[in-house]
Amino acid sequence: MATLKKLIAASDHVVGFQTYFEGIAVASQTIHTLEAQEAQMKRLWSTFESIYEVTLENYEDIKEKLNWMLWTDVFTLPLKLTRRS
């Protein structure tokens, strides 16, 4: 599950950087800032790709754990809800 959390965090970093980059006015961008932003995006993407590969390698284990979590939630959620009442 840690692998899946790392993948989600890495994808959030890529999206967050893209959102940040889109917020920068075009007039304030220079060749130097664009090169720095390109380097940062390449680092973020490289990190995402490597974590994605690990996630694929561990897919069956992750799938089994997720299925177990979902299966147990189906039966325990009604009990949790009734205990709060």
C-alpha positions in Angstrom: 0.0 0.0 0.0 2.9 2.3 0.6 3.8 2.0 -3.1 0.4 3.1 -4.1 0.5 6.0 -1.7 3.9 7.0 -3.2 2.5 6.8 -6.7 -0.5 9.0 -5.8 1.9 11.5 -4.1 4.2 11.6 -7.2 1.3 12.2 -9.5 0.0 15.0 -7.2 3.4 16.6 -7.4 3.4 16.5 -11.2 -0.2 18.0 -11.3 0.7 20.6 -8.7 3.7 21.7 -10.6 1.7 22.0 -13.8 -0.9 24.1 -11.9 1.8 26.3 -10.5 3.4 26.7 -13.9 0.1 27.7 -15.6 -0.3 30.4 -13.0 2.9 32.2 -14.0 2.3 35.1 -16.4 3.8 34.5 -19.8 5.4 38.0 -19.8 7.4 37.1 -16.7 8.9 34.0 -18.2 12.4 34.0 -19.5 14.5 31.3 -21.1 16.2 30.7 -17.8 13.0 30.2 -15.9 11.6 28.0 -18.6 14.8 25.9 -18.5 14.6 25.6 -14.8 10.9 24.6 -15.0 11.6 22.1 -17.7 14.4 20.5 -15.5 12.0 20.4 -12.5 9.3 18.8 -14.6 11.7 16.2 -15.9 12.7 15.3 -12.3 9.1 15.0 -11.2 8.2 12.9 -14.2 11.2 10.7 -13.8 10.3 10.1 -10.1 6.7 9.3 -11.2 7.8 6.8 -13.8 10.1 5.0 -11.4 7.4 4.7 -8.8 4.9 3.6 -11.5 7.3 0.8 -12.5 7.5 -0.4 -8.9 3.7 -0.2 -8.7 3.3 -2.4 -11.8 5.8 -4.9 -10.4 3.8 -5.1 -7.2 0.4 -4.9 -8.8 -0.9 -8.3 -7.7 0.0 -7.7 -4.1 -1.5 -4.2 -4.2 -4.7 -5.5 -5.8 -5.0 -8.3 -3.2 -4.6 -5.8 -0.3 -7.1 -3.4 -1.9 -9.7 -6.1 -2.4 -9.2 -7.2 1.2 -9.7 -3.7 2.4 -12.8 -3.2 0.3 -14.2 -6.6 1.3 -13.7 -5.9 5.0 -15.2 -2.4 4.7 -18.4 -3.9 3.2 -19.0 -5.8 6.3 -17.6 -3.5 9.0 -18.9 -0.2 7.8 -22.6 -0.9 8.8 -21.3 -2.0 12.2 -19.3 1.2 12.6 -22.3 3.3 11.6 -24.7 1.7 14.0 -22.3 2.0 16.9 -22.1 5.7 16.4 -25.9 6.1 16.7 
